[in-house]
Amino acid sequence: MEFSKRRLLRAIDNFKYRKVLVIGDVILDHYIFGSAERLSPEAPVPVVWLKSEEYLLGGASNVANNIKVMGARVLLCGIVGKDIYAEVLKKLLKKKRINSFLIETNKKPTILKTRVIASHQQIVRVDKEDPAPIDGRIIKRITEFLIKNINKFEGIIIEDYGKGLITPDLLIRVKEIAKKYKKVVTVDPKEDHFSFYKDLDAITPNKKEAQSGLGIKIKSKQDLDKAGRILSEEFNIKSVLITLGEEGMALYEKGKLPLHIPTKALEVFDVTGAGDTVIALFTLGILSGLNSYESALLANFAAGIVVSKLGVSTPTPKELKERIISD
């Protein structure tokens, strides 16, 4: 299919009018940078000489950051623990001017992912989390917040990392409220939760998530198309965008032929956060009046920028426009 660069560029200019609510697992990414020149005498592991460290927004907060950087208005909804990492995360959100409704709980820690990187090579990742499902009190507070504020948003992104926030009960309430007020709902899924996602506007799994979530081995184009058809037809999802890494993306819509979109990545350096960028840009495209194919193209261009950078990053409107124009 052909597309108009002018329509994509105009949509980017109109992002400033978009209003999005992100509900999902809020993660704090911690990067430790150093050098490793010798092995420890205590065990056959490298000794990393720490040179610097950095905290970045991850998970649902990275999705919100992608939307904010693109110039749209966004509010982040999630949970954090009553700990020092919650304060670090809140300071980052304040610095980025991202509004949030974060529920503090003493039953779960703030989700922390620590990556140790030496000479541009990730040596180890340490995760701090409690993936137990949230209780009814938190679901009630989020539901009440959503009912009170639903008309402030055009669309809702569900960012599901499987860390306990996204449960069937919460999604039922979100879908009911969104349907009543005619709001777009998209989801970046967790493979264990595919049964939760019926009747949504869009879903953006990667290949591994699609095959794990559906129990299908995707070894051929026919297998991929089968997965896409199941999600679009049996799950009644309007737009299914399956990301395929270096092979690009595949778009499925009920009653339409599948569309394959080649990757726009010039060089793949780090795929961290690419899925967050895809759901953010795909949703912004739909809310800006683009069709699903055009929205997928926007997401593809943006993901190509992100994977060429080290660590969690976000494309800027200027970078996105330049990549589209030069294509």
C-alpha positions in Angstrom: 0.0 0.0 0.0 1.1 3.5 -0.7 1.0 6.2 1.9 1.2 10.0 2.0 4.3 11.4 3.9 2.3 14.6 4.2 -0.4 12.9 6.2 2.1 11.4 8.6 3.9 14.7 9.0 0.6 16.5 9.6 -0.4 13.9 12.2 2.9 14.5 14.1 2.0 18.3 14.1 -1.4 17.4 15.5 0.0 15.3 18.4 -0.2 18.4 20.6 -4.0 18.1 20.6 -4.1 14.5 21.7 -4.9 13.4 25.3 -3.9 9.9 26.4 -4.3 8.0 29.7 -1.7 5.2 30.2 -2.6 2.5 32.7 0.0 -0.1 33.4 3.1 -1.5 35.2 5.3 1.5 36.2 9.0 0.5 36.2 12.1 2.3 37.2 15.1 1.4 35.0 18.5 1.6 36.7 21.7 1.6 34.6 25.1 1.0 36.1 27.9 1.8 33.7 31.5 0.8 34.2 34.4 -1.2 32.8 35.4 -4.9 33.4 39.0 -5.7 33.0 39.5 -8.6 35.4 37.7 -11.6 37.0 36.8 -11.8 40.6 39.0 -14.0 42.7 35.9 -15.1 44.6 34.0 -16.5 41.6 34.5 -16.6 37.8 32.6 -13.4 37.2 33.8 -10.0 35.9 34.6 -7.2 38.4 32.9 -4.0 37.2 34.5 -0.7 38.1 31.5 1.6 38.4 32.0 4.9 36.5 28.4 6.2 36.5 24.8 5.3 37.0 21.4 6.6 35.8 17.7 6.1 36.5 15.3 6.2 33.6 11.5 5.8 33.2 10.6 2.2 32.2 7.4 0.2 31.4 4.2 2.3 31.5 6.2 5.3 32.5 8.3 5.0 29.4 5.2 4.8 27.3 3.9 8.0 28.9 7.3 9.6 28.3 7.1 8.7 24.6 3.8 10.4 24.4 4.9 13.4 26.3 8.1 13.9 24.1 5.8 13.7 21.0 4.0 16.8 22.3 0.7 15.1 23.4 -0.9 15.4 26.8 -0.6 12.3 28.9 -1.5 11.1 32.4 0.2 8.0 33.9 -1.9 5.7 36.2 -0.2 2.9 38.2 1.1 1.7 41.5 4.4 2.1 43.4 5.8 0.9 46.7 6.3 3.0 49.7 10.1 3.1 49.2 13.0 5.3 48.1 12.6 4.1 44.4 9.1 5.5 44.3 10.5 8.9 45.2 13.2 8.6 42.5 10.5 7.7 39.9 8.3 10.6 41.0 11.2 13.1 40.6 11.8 11.8 37.1 8.1 12.2 36.2 8.2 15.7 37.6 11.3 16.6 35.7 9.7 15.3 32.5 6.5 17.1 33.3 4.4 14.0 33.2 1.2 14.1 35.3 0.4 10.9 37.2 -2.0 9.2 39.5 0.2 6.7 41.4 -1.3 4.6 44.2 1.2 3.8 46.9 1.1 0.4 48.5 3.1 -1.2 51.2 2.3 -4.7 49.8 4.5 -4.3 46.7 7.9 -2.6 46.0 8.4 -0.1 43.3 9.4 -2.2 40.3 13.2 -1.8 39.7 15.3 -3.2 36.8 19.0 -2.8 37.3 21.3 -3.4 34.3 25.0 -3.5 34.7 26.8 -2.5 31.5 30.5 -2.7 31.0 32.1 -1.6 27.7 28.7 -1.3 26.0 27.9 -4.9 26.9 25.1 -5.8 29.4 26.6 -8.2 31.9 23.6 -8.8 34.2 20.1 -7.6 35.0 18.7 -7.7 38.5 14.9 -7.3 38.9 13.1 -6.2 42.1 9.3 -6.8 41.9 6.3 -8.7 43.3 4.1 -9.8 40.4 1.1 -10.8 42.7 -2.2 -9.4 41.4 -3.5 -6.2 42.9 -6.4 -6.4 45.3 -9.9 -5.1 44.9 -9.2 -1.8 46.8 -6.7 -0.7 44.2 -9.0 -1.7 41.4 -11.8 0.3 43.0 -9.5 3.4 43.3 -8.5 3.2 39.6 -12.1 2.6 38.5 -13.3 5.7 40.5 -10.4 7.8 39.1 -11.3 6.6 35.5 -15.0 7.4 35.9 -14.3 10.8 37.3 -11.7 11.7 34.6 -12.7 9.8 31.5 -13.7 12.8 29.5 -10.3 14.3 29.8 -8.9 11.6 27.5 -9.4 10.4 23.9 -7.7 7.1 24.4 -6.4 4.6 26.9 -3.2 2.6 26.6 -2.9 -0.6 28.7 0.7 -1.4 29.3 0.9 -4.9 30.6 4.2 -6.2 31.8 2.7 -8.9 33.9 3.7 -7.3 37.2 0.3 -7.5 38.8 -1.5 -4.3 37.9 -3.4 -5.6 34.9 -6.0 -8.1 36.0 -9.2 -9.4 34.4 -11.3 -7.5 36.8 -9.5 -4.2 36.1 -9.7 -4.7 32.3 -13.4 -5.5 32.5 -14.0 -2.1 34.2 -11.7 -0.2 31.8 -13.4 -1.7 28.8 -16.9 -1.0 30.1 -16.1 2.6 30.9 -14.3 3.2 27.6 -17.1 1.7 25.6 -19.7 3.8 27.4 -17.8 7.0 26.6 -16.5 5.8 23.1 -12.8 6.0 24.0 -10.1 4.1 22.1 -8.4 1.3 24.1 -5.1 -0.2 22.9 -2.8 -2.7 24.7 0.8 -3.7 24.7 0.3 -7.3 25.9 1.8 -9.8 28.2 1.8 -13.3 26.7 0.2 -14.9 29.8 -2.8 -12.6 29.6 -4.1 -12.9 26.1 -7.5 -14.1 27.3 -8.0 -10.6 28.9 -7.8 -8.7 25.7 -10.9 -9.4 23.7 -12.9 -6.6 22.1 -10.2 -3.9 22.1 -9.3 -1.4 19.4 -5.7 -2.5 19.0 -3.0 -4.9 20.3 0.8 -4.7 19.6 2.4 -8.1 20.5 5.9 -9.0 19.3 6.3 -12.4 17.6 7.3 -14.2 20.8 4.3 -12.8 22.7 2.0 -13.8 19.9 3.1 -17.4 19.7 3.3 -17.9 23.5 0.0 -16.1 24.1 -1.9 -18.1 21.4 0.0 -21.4 21.8 1.1 -21.3 18.1 4.6 -21.9 16.8 5.3 -19.1 14.3 7.8 -20.6 11.8 6.3 -19.3 8.6 4.2 -16.5 7.0 1.2 -18.9 7.2 1.7 -19.4 10.9 2.0 -15.6 11.4 -1.1 -15.0 9.4 -3.0 -17.6 11.5 -2.0 -15.8 14.7 -3.1 -12.4 13.2 -6.5 -13.8 12.1 -7.2 -15.4 15.5 -6.5 -12.1 17.3 -8.5 -10.0 14.8 -11.4 -12.3 14.3 -11.8 -14.6 17.3 -10.6 -12.0 19.8 -12.5 -9.2 18.0 -9.6 -6.8 18.0 -9.9 -4.1 15.4 -6.2 -3.7 14.6 -3.5 -6.3 15.3 0.1 -5.1 14.9 2.7 -7.9 15.4 6.2 -6.6 15.6 8.9 -8.9 14.0 12.2 -7.3 15.0 14.5 -7.0 12.0 11.7 -8.4 9.8 9.5 -5.3 10.5 5.8 -5.6 11.4 2.6 -7.3 10.2 -0.8 -5.7 10.4 -4.1 -7.6 10.6 -7.6 -6.3 10.4 -10.8 -8.3 10.1 -12.0 -8.6 6.5 -8.7 -7.2 5.1 -5.6 -8.8 3.6 -2.5 -8.9 5.9 0.0 -6.1 5.4 3.8 -6.6 5.9 5.8 -3.5 6.8 9.6 -3.8 6.4 11.8 -2.5 9.2 13.0 1.1 9.1 15.9 0.5 11.5 19.2 1.6 10.0 21.1 -0.2 12.7 19.9 -2.3 15.6 21.9 -1.4 18.8 19.5 -1.9 21.7 15.8 -3.1 21.5 15.1 -1.9 25.1 11.9 0.1 25.1 11.0 -0.4 21.4 7.7 -2.0 22.3 6.8 1.0 24.4 7.5 3.3 21.5 5.4 1.2 19.1 2.2 1.2 21.3 2.6 5.0 22.0 3.0 6.0 18.3 0.5 3.6 17.0 -2.1 4.9 19.4 -1.2 8.5 18.7 -1.6 7.9 15.0 -5.1 6.4 15.4 -6.2 9.3 17.7 -4.8 11.7 15.1 -7.1 10.4 12.4 -4.7 8.1 10.6 -5.8 4.7 9.5 -4.2 1.6 11.0 -1.7 1.2 8.2 -0.5 4.8 8.5 -0.3 4.5 12.3 1.7 1.3 11.9 4.1 3.1 9.6 4.6 5.9 12.2 5.3 3.3 14.9 7.7 1.6 12.6 9.7 4.7 11.8 9.8 5.6 15.5 10.9 2.1 16.6 13.7 2.3 14.0 15.1 5.4 15.7 14.8 3.9 19.2 16.7 0.6 18.5 19.6 2.6 17.1 20.3 4.1 20.6 21.6 2.5 23.8 19.2 2.0 26.6 15.6 3.2 27.1 15.1 6.2 24.7 12.4 8.1 23.0 12.3 9.6 19.5 11.6 13.3 19.1 9.1 14.8 16.7 12.1 16.3 14.8 13.9 12.9 14.5 10.6 11.2 13.4 9.9 13.8 10.7 13.5 13.6 9.4 13.3 9.8 9.2 10.0 10.0 7.3 11.2 12.7 4.9 14.4 10.9 4.1 12.8 7.5 3.5 
